[in-house]
Amino acid sequence: MISRRVLGSLVCLFVTTTVIWLAVGNGKVHYLPYYLPCPEILQVSQFVCHYSKKLQYTEEKLIQLFPQLFYQQPRVLAPKRRDVLTVTPWLAPIIWEGTFNSDILDSAYRPLNVTVGVTAFAVGKYTRFVGRFLESAEKHFMKGYRVYYYIFTDNPETIPNVQLNPGRRVVVVPIKKYSSWQEISMRRMEAINKHIAERSHQEVDYLFCLDIDMVFYNTWGPETLGDTVAAIHPGYFNVPRSQFPYERRSSSAAYIPDGEGDFYYGGAVFGGLVKKVYEFTKTCHMTILTDKANGIMAAWQEESHLNRHFLSHKPSKVLSPEYLWDDRKPKPPEIHLIRFSTLDKNYKEIQD
């Protein structure tokens, strides 16, 4: 037989449960009673009553976890670009105007609070290009992001002061003078690698290595960010690989045999995560030293070693020639927008 005490406890428990359900079940604000005359569950009821006096159920405002973006729906059967290759055989995107949405990319990268670094070498007479490079970068390069410009130079006092936007700064990195521009080119990978190890790995998330004798004409944004980034050379984007100026001597560490190769990448633009750029520059520096020990200089110095590396270690993102153009070349119909371009100049006068 169930005792009267046990039966009373069950009745009290049922009443308490019913009261709580009625209090919160209809979506309106209610308070639980301050006193439930049931000594068997007095402690439980006091606990519930204590917190019910403090907590109320109210209709909460919708929390917007993601920003609202309104843009044209992407169509699987209607790609924006049909005239150019937009993905590599290893599924890396090739970035052209019309293949990305800047607003979507900004909404993804801005919350990450990333810092982007740039290395550029202003050696000898190349210091004359620093001012225009920085002024154009402040108009077009990674607008709204933190940027560090690392200017490597053998003449620090000639680097001009350029007005920068908030969150951006120029860091002058002194380097020694070298006797020839070929030697400067060969030493570039070493200098970048050393600087990453000593400083820039603590300051930036991504690092681009760019030539100083170039200028930004249009927006360069987060569409360029990736693990490892290479740029297609403007002189060879529409020719067969048999015409690529790869290093063809098998005695060189930069050797690429006939019948191999994906694209011809320019040495004036490469980058990626700072950790990946460190690994890449270290590898290229070692292969350059190997050639030097064997009395060999690759056909196009560091650019030859860069192409050899990216043949074996495919870049995760490829920039179209929009990001590495040449002012001396006419703009073909495939190039809708020139973003970054080499200035027309007298190479002989500058390199002497």
N, C-alpha and C positions, 0 to 999 in steps of 0.2 A: 504493500500500500504506500502511496506517496504521502509523505507527512504534510501536515498543514503548513509547516515552515517552508518546506521546499516548494510547495504549490504557490505560496505567497511570493517567493523569490522569482519564480517563473512569470507570474502575473506582473510583478514590478518590472522585470526585464522587458516584457512585451510592451508595457505601457511606455517605458523609456524609449524603446526603439521606435515606437509609433510617433512619439512626440518629436524626436529628432528628424524622422522622415518628413513629417508635416512641416517642420521648421525650414527645411532646406529644399524640399522637393518641388515647390511651386515656383521657384525662381524669384520670389519676393524677399524683402528683408524681414527676418524674424529674429526674435531672441528666444533662447531656451529658457524655461522657467528657472528661477533662482533656487527653487526648492522642490525636490522630488521626494515625497514621503515614503521612502523605501530604504530602511536601514541596512538591508542586506547588500545593496549596491550603492550605498551612500558615497563611498570614496570615488567610484566611477562617475556618478552623477555630479559630484562637486567638481571633478576635473573637467567634464564636458561643460558644465555651467560656467566655470571660471573663464574658459576660452571662448565660449559663445558670447559672453558679454563684450569681448574685445574684437572678435572676428565676425564680420557680416558678409553675406553674399550679395554682391552688387554686380551689375552689368559692367564688365571691364571694357576699356577702349582697345581696339585692335592694335596690336604692336606690329609695326611694319619692319620685318626682319631684313627685307631686301628692297633696294630702291626700285621704283617703278620706271621702266624703260619702254618707250613706245617707238617701234621701228618696223620697217617693212619685213614681212615674213620671208625668211629664206625659202627658196623653192628648189627642191631636189632636181627637177627636170629643167630648171631655167637658171643655170649659172650666170653670174654677172660677167665673167670673162671666158670667152670661147676661143680667143685668138692667141692665148699663151698657155704654157704649162703652169699649173698652180699647185701641183704637189709632185714631189720627187718619187722615184720608184721605191724608196725606203720610207715613204709616207711623211716626209718633212714638208711643211707648207712652204711655198715660194710666194713671197709677199709682193703683190702688185696693187696699184690703186684699183679699188673696186672689189677687192677680195676680203675686206674686213670692215667692221664697224667700230670707229674710234670710241663712241660713247659706251658701247658694251665693254670694250677693253679697259677703258678708264674706270668703269664701275668695278671691275675685277681687281685692277692693280693699285688704285689709290688707297683703298683700305689697308693694303699691305705695307704702306709707308716705306716704299723702297727708295734706295739711294743709288743713283747711276753715276759711274765714273767714266771719264774720257781720258785716254792718254794721247798726246800728240807731241811730236818732236820738232822743235824749232832750233835747228843747228845751223851755224854759219849765216848765210844770207836768207835762210828760210824764216828768220825772225820777223821779216817784213810782212808775213802773212798772218801773224798772230791776231792782230787787231780785228781784221775782217772776219777771221774764223770765229772768234769769240762773239763778236757783235751779231753775226748771223745765227750762231748757235742759241744766243739768248732770245732770238725771235722765234726760232723753229724747233730747237732740240729739246725733247722731253719737257714741254711746257707744263708747269704746275708740279713738277717733281724736284726733289733735291738732287743737285748735280755737283760733282767735283771735277774740275778741269785740271788734270795733271800735265803741266807743260814742261817737258824735258828740254833743257837748253844748255849750251856751253857759253851763253852770254846773258845771264839773268837780268842785268841792269837794262837791257833793251826791251824787255817784255812790257808792253803798255798796260796802263790801268784802264780796264773796261768796266763800265757800270753794269752790275749784275742784278738780277732779280733776287728777291728774298729766298734764302735757303740754298744759294748757289755760291761757289767760291772757286778761285783760281789758286792752285798750289804750284809754285815754281820748283822744279826738281833739277838741281845743277848736275851736269854730267861733264866728263872730260872731252877735250877736243880730239878729233881723229883726222887723219891725213887725207882721207878720201871719202866720197859719198858712199862708195861700195862698203867701206868698213863701217860707216855709220849704220847703213842698212843691215849689215850682218850683226851688229851689236844691239840692235833694237829689241830683239826677243829676250836677250839676256837682261837688258835694263828693265824691261817691263816685268819680267819674272822676279827679279830681285826686289823691285818696288812693291809688288803684290805681297811678297813674303814679309817685308819690313813694315809696310804701312797700310796700303790700300785695302788689304783683306779685312782690316778693322773698320773701314770707313764706308765701303760701298758693297752693294749686293750684286750689281751687274757692272761689267766693265767693257767699254768699246775702245778699240785701238784704231785711231783714225789718222790720216795724213793731214798736216797742217795747211798745205797749199790748196785747200778746198773750201767751199762755201756752201752753206745751207740756203736753199731757195724755197723750200716748202716743208711742211710739218714732218718731223721724225718723231714718232711716239712709241707707246708701249707695244705696238704690233711687232716691233723689232726685238723684243725681249725673248730670250730662250736660253737653254742650257749651253749650246754652242751655236754660234751664228757666223755664217759666211756670206759674202756678197759676190754675185756673178759679175765678172769683168765686162765693161761695156763694149770692148772691142771684139768679144768672142761669144756673145750670147746667141748669135744666129748663124754660126758656122759649125761644120762637123769637127769632132774631136781630133781628127787627123791634122787639123790646122792649129790646134792649141800649142802654145809655146812651152810645153812641159820640158823638163830636163830629160833628155833622151840618152845620156851616157850612163851605161850600167854601172860604172865605177862610182857614181855619185849616190849619196844617201837619199837624194831627192828624185831618183830615177823612176820614171813611169813608162812602161813599155808601150809600143804601138798597139792600138786596139783596146786600150784601157782608158778610163777616165769618165767622169760624169759631166762636170762643167769646168770652165776655167775660172777660178776665183781670184779676185783682186786682192793684193796685199794691203791696199789702202784702207780697207774696212774689214774688221773681224771683231768678235766679242762673245759675250755670254755671261753666265754666272762667274763671279770672280774666281771661284775655286776651279772651274773648268778652264778659264783663261790661264790660270797659273799652270795647270797640267799641260795645256797645249804649248805655251811658250817655253816651258822646260823641255819638252820633247823636241821642238824645233831648234832650240839652242843646242841641244846635244847632237842633233844630226848636222847642224852647221859646223860644229866643232869637229865632227867626224870627217866631213869633207875637207876642212882646213888642214887637219892632220895628214890627209892624203894628198895635199896640194891641189885641191879642186875648189872652184867657186861655181856654184850652180848657175844655170843660165840667167835666171832672174833673182838671184840671191835668196832672200827670205821668202819671196813670193813662190819660188819653186818648191821650197820646203813646206810651205803652207799648203800648196796643192797636193803634195805627196801625203801629208798628214790627213787631209780631209778626204782623200780617196780611201784610206784605210779606216778612218774614224769619221763616219758620215756626220755632217752637221745636223743638228736637230731643227734648225730653221735656216732658210736660204732667202736672202734679200735679192730682189730683182735689180736690174741696172738702174732703176729709179734712185737707188740709194748709193750708187757709185757711177755717176755719169762723167762726161768729159766735155767741157765747154767748147772744145774744138769740133765736136761731132754734131751734125744736124740731128734733130729729134725725130725718130721714126714714129709711125702711127701706133706701134705697140707701147711706146712710152707715153702714157697719158700725163704724167707729172714728173718733173725732175726735182728730186728732194735734196740731193747732195752731189756736188760736182767738182771736178778738178778744174782749177783756173787755167786759162790760156797764158803761157809765160815762155820765156826764153830759158830752157833748161840748161843750155851750155853756160850762159852767163851766171846762173844761180849756183851751179855745181862746181864751177871753177874755183 
